[in-house]
Amino acid sequence: MAYGKVKADTLVYDNSGSDVEVNVNALAPKAAPAFTGTATGVNLTLSGNLTVNGTTTTVNSSTMTVTDKNIELAKGAGSDTAADGGGITLDSTDGDKTWNWVNSTDSWTSSEHIEVASGKQYRVNGNNVLSQTTLGSTVLA
């Protein structure tokens, strides 16, 4: 088998009996390619970094797994005021369930009750404040 080079400006191929000419320059990889359309029925693995720019990013998946230990919200907000209202929303037809930063109270705020699992405690600064059956000894009043 011989190897070599072919130099051509145009390629011609047979498309069901009619010749189709393609300019070779149109086949060259682009520095910033733009893709449109939908790829269905395929698995896609990207290596390297991925940046998505836009106003809405939608992930339609049953399970989303994130290996990183930290997810940043309101990146670049610059202040608590700018981050006001940021958080996590669980969409429900019975009313959304939220865990949000509320700047006016300087607090993380839940729209729902907080349930502590059996045998666990509510703690402040490492001290037991409340369990299912006991008020912590550090609570003075």
Disulfide bonds with the S-S distance in Angstrom:
none
